[in-house]
Amino acid sequence: MYALGFGVGTHNSQGEWLEVFYAQPLLTPSATIVEVLTSELAYKDGNQAIAIDTAKAQALATALNSAGESALASQLESMASSTRPLVVCALESDAAPSSVAEVYLKLQLLSHRLVLPHGTKLDGMFGLLPNVAWTNEGAIAIDELPTRQLQARIEGRTLSVDCVDKFPKMTDYVVPTGTRLADTSRIRLGAHIGEGTTVMHEGFVNFNAGTLGTSMVEGRISAGVVVGKGSDLGGGCSTMGTLSGGGNIVISVGEESLIGANAGIGIPLGDRCIVESGLYVTAGTKIALLDDQRNVVEHVKGRDLAGKHDLLFRRNSMTGTVECLSNKSAIALNDELHSNN
């Protein structure tokens, strides 16, 4: 089995799922756990979201405890007292999700660091998720919000709406260890925040994106963008997401690289690269390659330098030309660009 989650969530008034919280999602659960599912839920195969009641949660807890899965059994024991809807989401394979419960399981696999960005299929997820009001009282269906707001006022309370979106901030579901997150509202569920990462107040991390290790993030990590260990994103900088322009090119930042304040990239950046402050490098940017004497060797497009290591991108303050210097000689870099190997 690919993944498994025991969840508690929220329905709208029609009994449709708005969201699901999985306290301890599992990647490739053991054969023992799968056997319990088969026995207690008559699960056979496929990707399924199976609604359960508290009695079934207790039965699962008992069976898991007998099978030696005490930690998971304890979780189910707690769920057996729930007044909220319960679900078991079993994914036999990593296929595109077909339900709200499946989407939430996959997003939480990412934020729990069980899979890397682009490590699980999320095709079609936006068509499955309803737009939801995320409030201090949890998820509320948009068309039911006015009634809930009125009721709260009548009872002397204020219902605070934090945002209206397809899915919420990450920290309502997962708080990754070893991180500093200055403004949690700017990190969406499905972000992958590596151990040692600091995201400052103006930093933003979208879903299916994030960092792989120690990084300082004061800029924007857009959907699908992956930042390598030891790299920094300066204040106000931007990375072009994989959803932009058709979503075919995966933008990434290598290890020990720096994107300066208010700079940005629309190409994959290699290791130990620098983009100077205020410069945005896209696939179509015309760039002058300079040799060790700062003479122009060749003009190339930004796409020609995608993924190359040890590069410094800057704008000539006298001419306005975008230039690229390398720790390699420009001739060596030029040979590498034109190699057919």
C-alpha positions as CSV (number, residue, x, y, z in Angstrom):
1,M,0.0,0.0,0.0
2,Y,1.2,3.5,-0.9
3,A,-0.2,5.5,2.0
4,L,-2.8,5.4,4.8
5,G,-4.4,8.0,7.1
6,F,-7.0,7.8,9.9
7,G,-8.7,11.2,9.8
8,V,-11.2,13.5,11.6
9,G,-12.7,16.3,9.5
10,T,-15.5,18.6,8.7
11,H,-18.7,18.2,6.7
12,N,-21.0,20.8,5.3
13,S,-24.7,20.6,5.9
14,Q,-25.1,18.1,3.0
15,G,-22.5,15.7,4.5
16,E,-19.8,16.6,2.0
17,W,-16.2,16.8,3.2
18,L,-14.7,20.2,3.5
19,E,-11.3,19.1,5.1
20,V,-9.6,16.2,6.9
21,F,-6.9,16.2,9.6
22,Y,-4.6,13.2,9.8
23,A,-2.6,13.1,13.0
24,Q,-0.2,10.5,11.9
25,P,-0.3,9.8,8.1
26,L,1.6,6.7,7.1
27,L,3.7,6.1,3.9
28,T,3.9,2.5,2.9
29,P,2.1,1.1,6.0
30,S,3.1,-2.3,7.3
31,A,1.5,-5.5,6.1
32,T,0.1,-6.0,9.6
33,I,-1.8,-2.7,9.4
34,V,-3.1,-3.5,6.0
35,E,-4.3,-6.9,7.3
36,V,-6.3,-5.1,10.0
37,L,-7.9,-2.9,7.4
38,T,-8.9,-5.9,5.4
39,S,-10.3,-7.7,8.4
40,E,-12.2,-4.8,10.0
41,L,-13.2,-2.7,7.0
42,A,-13.4,-5.4,4.3
43,Y,-10.9,-3.3,2.4
44,K,-9.7,-5.1,-0.7
45,D,-7.8,-2.8,-3.0
46,G,-7.8,0.5,-4.8
47,N,-7.8,4.1,-3.5
48,Q,-10.7,4.6,-1.1
49,A,-11.9,7.1,1.5
50,I,-14.0,5.0,3.9
51,A,-16.3,6.8,6.4
52,I,-16.3,5.2,9.8
53,D,-18.2,5.7,13.0
54,T,-16.9,5.7,16.6
55,A,-17.7,2.1,17.1
56,K,-15.7,1.1,14.1
57,A,-12.8,3.4,15.3
58,Q,-12.8,1.5,18.6
59,A,-12.8,-1.9,16.8
60,L,-9.9,-0.8,14.7
61,A,-8.1,0.4,17.9
62,T,-8.6,-3.0,19.5
63,A,-7.4,-4.9,16.5
64,L,-4.3,-2.7,16.0
65,N,-3.4,-3.1,19.6
66,S,-3.7,-6.9,19.4
67,A,-1.5,-6.7,16.3
68,G,1.3,-4.9,18.2
69,E,0.6,-1.4,16.7
70,S,0.1,0.3,20.0
71,A,0.9,3.9,18.9
72,L,-1.7,3.7,16.0
73,A,-4.1,2.0,18.4
74,S,-3.9,4.9,20.8
75,Q,-4.7,7.3,18.0
76,L,-7.8,5.3,17.1
77,E,-8.8,5.1,20.8
78,S,-8.9,8.9,20.9
79,M,-10.9,9.1,17.7
80,A,-13.4,6.7,19.1
81,S,-14.7,9.6,21.3
82,S,-15.0,12.0,18.4
83,T,-18.1,14.1,17.8
84,R,-16.8,14.9,14.3
85,P,-16.9,12.8,11.1
86,L,-14.2,10.1,10.8
87,V,-12.6,8.6,7.7
88,V,-10.0,6.0,6.8
89,C,-8.1,7.0,3.6
90,A,-6.3,4.0,2.0
91,L,-4.2,4.6,-1.1
92,E,-3.1,1.5,-2.8
93,S,-1.2,3.5,-5.4
94,D,0.0,7.0,-6.0
95,A,-2.7,7.8,-8.5
96,A,-4.2,11.3,-9.0
97,P,-6.6,12.0,-6.1
98,S,-10.3,11.4,-6.6
99,S,-11.7,12.9,-3.3
100,V,-11.2,15.6,-0.8
101,A,-10.0,13.1,1.8
102,E,-7.3,11.9,-0.7
103,V,-6.1,15.4,-1.4
104,Y,-5.7,16.2,2.3
105,L,-3.8,13.0,2.9
106,K,-1.3,13.8,0.1
107,L,-0.9,17.4,1.2
108,Q,-0.1,16.3,4.8
109,L,2.3,13.7,3.5
110,L,4.2,16.6,2.0
111,S,4.1,18.8,5.1
112,H,5.1,15.8,7.4
113,R,8.2,15.4,5.1
114,L,7.2,11.9,4.2
115,V,7.4,12.8,0.5
116,L,9.4,15.5,-1.3
117,P,7.8,18.2,-3.5
118,H,6.7,16.5,-6.8
119,G,6.9,13.2,-5.0
120,T,3.2,12.5,-5.1
121,K,0.5,13.0,-7.8
122,L,-1.8,16.0,-7.2
123,D,-3.3,16.2,-10.7
124,G,-6.8,17.7,-10.6
125,M,-6.8,18.5,-6.9
126,F,-8.3,22.0,-7.4
127,G,-11.4,20.6,-9.1
128,L,-12.0,18.4,-6.1
129,L,-11.6,21.0,-3.3
130,P,-14.4,23.3,-2.3
131,N,-13.7,26.9,-1.5
132,V,-13.9,27.2,2.2
133,A,-14.0,29.9,4.9
134,W,-11.2,29.2,7.4
135,T,-12.3,30.6,10.7
136,N,-11.4,30.6,14.4
137,E,-14.1,27.9,14.7
138,G,-12.7,25.8,11.8
139,A,-13.8,25.2,8.2
140,I,-17.2,26.5,7.2
141,A,-18.9,26.2,3.8
142,I,-19.1,29.5,2.1
143,D,-22.9,29.4,1.6
144,E,-23.3,28.5,5.3
145,L,-21.1,31.3,6.6
146,P,-23.7,34.1,7.0
147,T,-25.9,31.9,9.2
148,R,-22.9,30.9,11.4
149,Q,-21.8,34.6,11.6
150,L,-25.3,35.7,12.8
151,Q,-25.5,32.8,15.3
152,A,-22.2,33.8,16.7
153,R,-23.2,37.4,17.2
154,I,-26.5,36.4,18.8
155,E,-24.4,34.3,21.3
156,G,-22.1,37.2,22.0
157,R,-19.2,35.9,20.0
158,T,-17.3,37.1,16.9
159,L,-16.6,34.6,14.1
160,S,-13.3,35.6,12.7
161,V,-12.7,34.6,9.0
162,D,-8.9,34.3,8.5
163,C,-9.1,33.5,4.8
164,V,-11.2,32.1,2.0
165,D,-9.3,29.5,0.0
166,K,-9.3,25.9,-1.3
167,F,-7.1,24.8,1.6
168,P,-5.6,26.3,4.7
169,K,-2.3,27.2,6.3
170,M,0.0,24.4,7.1
171,T,0.4,24.9,10.9
172,D,-3.3,24.1,11.6
173,Y,-2.3,20.6,10.5
174,V,1.4,20.1,10.7
175,V,4.2,22.0,12.6
176,P,7.5,20.6,11.3
177,T,10.3,20.1,13.8
178,G,13.4,22.3,13.7
179,T,11.9,25.3,12.0
180,R,11.1,28.9,12.7
181,L,8.0,30.3,11.0
182,A,7.4,34.0,11.7
183,D,4.0,34.3,10.0
184,T,2.3,31.0,9.7
185,S,-0.5,32.4,7.5
186,R,2.0,32.6,4.7
187,I,2.7,28.9,4.5
188,R,0.1,26.8,2.9
189,L,-0.7,23.2,3.7
190,G,1.3,21.0,1.4
191,A,4.5,23.0,1.9
192,H,7.6,21.0,2.6
193,I,9.7,22.9,5.2
194,G,13.1,21.3,5.7
195,E,14.9,20.9,9.1
196,G,16.7,24.1,10.0
197,T,14.7,26.4,7.7
198,T,13.7,29.9,8.9
199,V,10.8,31.6,7.1
200,M,10.7,35.3,8.1
201,H,7.6,37.5,8.1
202,E,7.6,38.3,4.4
203,G,8.5,34.8,3.4
204,F,5.9,32.7,1.6
205,V,5.8,29.0,0.8
206,N,3.1,27.5,-1.5
207,F,2.0,23.8,-1.7
208,N,4.1,21.1,-3.3
209,A,7.1,23.4,-2.8
210,G,9.6,24.3,-0.1
211,T,13.1,23.7,1.3
212,L,15.2,20.5,1.6
213,G,17.3,21.7,4.6
214,T,18.7,24.7,6.3
215,S,17.6,27.8,4.5
216,M,16.6,31.4,5.1
217,V,13.4,32.4,3.4
218,E,12.5,36.1,3.2
219,G,11.0,35.8,-0.3
220,R,8.5,33.8,-2.2
221,I,8.7,30.1,-2.9
222,S,5.9,29.6,-5.5
223,A,4.0,26.3,-6.2
224,G,6.3,23.5,-7.2
225,V,9.6,25.3,-6.5
226,V,12.2,23.4,-4.5
227,V,15.1,25.1,-2.6
228,G,18.3,23.2,-1.8
229,K,20.1,23.1,1.5
230,G,22.1,26.2,2.5
231,S,20.3,28.5,0.1
232,D,18.9,31.9,1.0
233,L,16.0,33.9,-0.6
234,G,16.4,37.6,0.1
235,G,13.6,40.0,1.1
236,G,10.9,40.4,-1.5
237,C,12.5,38.0,-4.0
238,S,10.4,35.8,-6.2
239,T,10.5,32.4,-7.9
240,M,8.3,31.6,-10.8
241,G,5.9,28.7,-9.9
242,T,5.3,25.6,-12.0
243,L,1.7,26.7,-12.4
244,S,2.8,29.8,-14.3
245,G,2.6,29.7,-18.1
246,G,1.3,26.1,-18.3
247,G,3.3,24.5,-15.5
248,N,5.7,22.5,-17.6
249,I,9.1,23.7,-16.3
250,V,10.0,22.9,-12.7
251,I,11.8,25.9,-11.2
252,S,14.3,25.1,-8.5
253,V,17.2,26.6,-6.5
254,G,20.3,24.5,-5.9
255,E,22.4,24.3,-2.8
256,E,24.3,27.2,-1.2
257,S,22.7,29.7,-3.6
258,L,21.4,33.3,-3.0
259,I,18.6,35.2,-4.7
260,G,19.1,38.8,-3.6
261,A,16.4,41.2,-2.3
262,N,13.7,42.0,-4.8
263,A,15.3,39.7,-7.4
264,G,13.8,36.6,-9.0
265,I,14.2,33.6,-11.2
266,G,12.2,32.0,-14.0
267,I,14.8,29.3,-14.7
268,P,16.2,26.5,-12.5
269,L,19.2,27.8,-10.6
270,G,22.2,25.6,-10.0
271,D,24.4,25.2,-6.9
272,R,26.5,28.1,-5.5
273,C,24.8,30.7,-7.7
274,I,24.0,34.3,-7.0
275,V,21.3,36.6,-8.5
276,E,22.0,40.2,-7.5
277,S,19.4,42.3,-5.9
278,G,16.7,43.6,-8.1
279,L,17.5,41.4,-11.1
280,Y,14.9,39.0,-12.5
281,V,16.3,36.3,-14.8
282,T,13.8,34.5,-17.0
283,A,14.2,31.9,-19.7
284,G,14.2,34.6,-22.4
285,T,16.5,37.0,-20.7
286,K,19.4,38.0,-23.0
287,I,22.6,37.5,-21.0
288,A,26.2,38.4,-21.8
289,L,28.8,35.8,-20.8
290,L,32.0,37.4,-19.5
291,D,35.5,36.0,-19.4
292,D,38.0,36.5,-16.6
293,Q,38.9,39.9,-18.0
294,R,35.2,40.9,-18.0
295,N,35.1,40.8,-21.8
296,V,32.0,39.5,-23.6
297,V,32.4,36.0,-25.0
298,E,28.9,35.3,-26.2
299,H,25.3,36.3,-25.7
300,V,22.9,33.5,-24.6
301,K,19.4,33.2,-23.2
302,G,18.6,32.5,-19.6
303,R,17.3,29.0,-20.5
304,D,20.9,28.2,-21.7
305,L,22.2,28.6,-18.2
306,A,19.4,26.7,-16.4
307,G,20.8,24.4,-13.8
308,K,24.4,25.5,-14.3
309,H,26.5,25.8,-11.2
310,D,28.8,28.6,-9.8
311,L,27.2,31.5,-11.7
312,L,26.8,35.2,-10.7
313,F,24.0,37.1,-12.5
314,R,24.2,40.9,-12.4
315,R,23.1,43.9,-14.3
316,N,25.7,46.3,-15.7
317,S,24.8,49.6,-14.1
318,M,26.3,51.6,-17.0
319,T,24.7,49.7,-20.0
320,G,21.8,47.9,-18.4
321,T,23.0,44.6,-19.9
322,V,22.4,41.4,-17.9
323,E,25.8,39.7,-17.4
324,C,26.9,36.3,-16.1
325,L,30.3,35.6,-14.5
326,S,31.4,32.1,-13.5
327,N,34.0,30.5,-11.3
328,K,34.8,28.6,-14.4
329,S,36.4,30.4,-17.3
330,A,33.7,31.7,-19.7
331,I,35.3,29.6,-22.5
332,A,34.9,26.4,-20.4
333,L,31.3,27.4,-19.6
334,N,30.7,28.1,-23.3
335,D,32.0,24.7,-24.3
336,E,29.7,23.1,-21.7
337,L,26.7,25.0,-23.1
338,H,27.3,23.7,-26.6
339,S,28.3,20.2,-25.7
340,N,26.0,17.5,-27.2
341,N,27.0,14.9,-24.6
